[in-house]
């Protein structure tokens, strides 16, 4: 099974955290703004990280709102 990290916030600090602890891990990158999450995903993806952007309209992730990212993060591969 692949290790997974969830980073909430796709700004500079979130990207730095993902770069630091995301080597060899699957990353779920969550942000309230789709353009921020997609831009960060493109930058980190180009650097070779295995990640998935996730846009959330709320500041916190509820169990229901996090089902899709959890399903991707825990899928084989």
Phi, psi and omega per residue, in radians:
X1 nan 2.443 -3.134
X2 -1.455 2.418 3.039
X3 -1.226 2.528 -3.098
X4 -2.228 2.429 2.973
X5 -2.140 2.576 3.059
X6 -2.020 2.140 3.119
X7 -1.964 2.097 3.119
X8 -1.744 1.993 -3.084
X9 1.929 2.008 -3.062
X10 -1.745 0.301 3.105
X11 -1.302 -2.905 -3.082
X12 -1.066 -0.724 -3.132
X13 -1.194 -0.759 3.106
X14 -1.062 -0.724 3.103
X15 -1.146 -0.687 3.112
X16 -1.115 -0.716 3.095
X17 -1.112 -0.777 3.137
X18 -1.068 -0.726 3.121
X19 -1.130 -0.694 -3.056
X20 -1.251 -0.801 -3.035
X21 -1.857 -0.051 -3.041
X22 -1.636 0.026 -3.122
X23 -1.116 2.136 3.119
X24 1.343 0.155 -3.122
X25 -2.107 2.812 3.025
X26 -1.519 2.332 -3.057
X27 -2.013 2.260 2.943
X28 -1.840 2.032 -3.071
X29 -1.850 1.888 -3.072
X30 -1.829 2.396 3.076
X31 -2.647 2.685 3.140
X32 -1.343 -0.340 -3.122
X33 -1.940 2.069 -3.109
X34 -0.995 -0.670 -3.123
X35 -1.140 -0.632 3.086
X36 -1.154 -0.817 -3.123
X37 -1.107 -0.748 -3.125
X38 -1.184 -0.699 3.121
X39 -1.126 -0.780 3.121
X40 -1.152 -0.677 3.115
X41 -1.091 -0.677 3.121
X42 -1.147 -0.781 -3.136
X43 -1.095 -0.872 -3.112
X44 -1.215 -0.641 3.089
X45 -1.102 -0.705 3.089
X46 -1.129 -0.444 3.114
X47 -1.487 -0.028 3.042
X48 1.744 0.131 3.131
X49 -1.415 2.576 3.085
X50 -1.606 1.779 -3.053
X51 -2.497 2.919 -3.139
X52 -2.430 2.138 3.055
X53 -1.317 2.564 3.133
X54 -2.427 2.141 -3.119
X55 -1.776 2.284 3.129
X56 -2.229 2.359 -3.136
X57 -1.412 -0.237 -3.137
X58 -1.890 2.758 -3.132
X59 -1.255 -0.419 3.123
X60 -2.038 2.708 3.124
X61 -1.699 2.003 3.058
X62 -1.458 2.957 3.124
X63 -1.066 -0.724 -3.125
X64 -1.190 -0.714 -3.081
X65 -1.309 -0.216 -3.094
X66 -1.836 0.184 -3.099
X67 -1.121 -0.807 -3.107
X68 -1.103 -0.853 3.101
X69 -1.100 -0.640 3.116
X70 -1.145 -0.695 3.126
X71 -1.097 -0.760 3.125
X72 -1.150 -0.767 -3.061
X73 -1.144 -0.551 -3.086
X74 -1.725 0.018 3.117
X75 -1.265 2.621 3.132
X76 -1.089 2.587 3.051
X77 2.021 nan nan
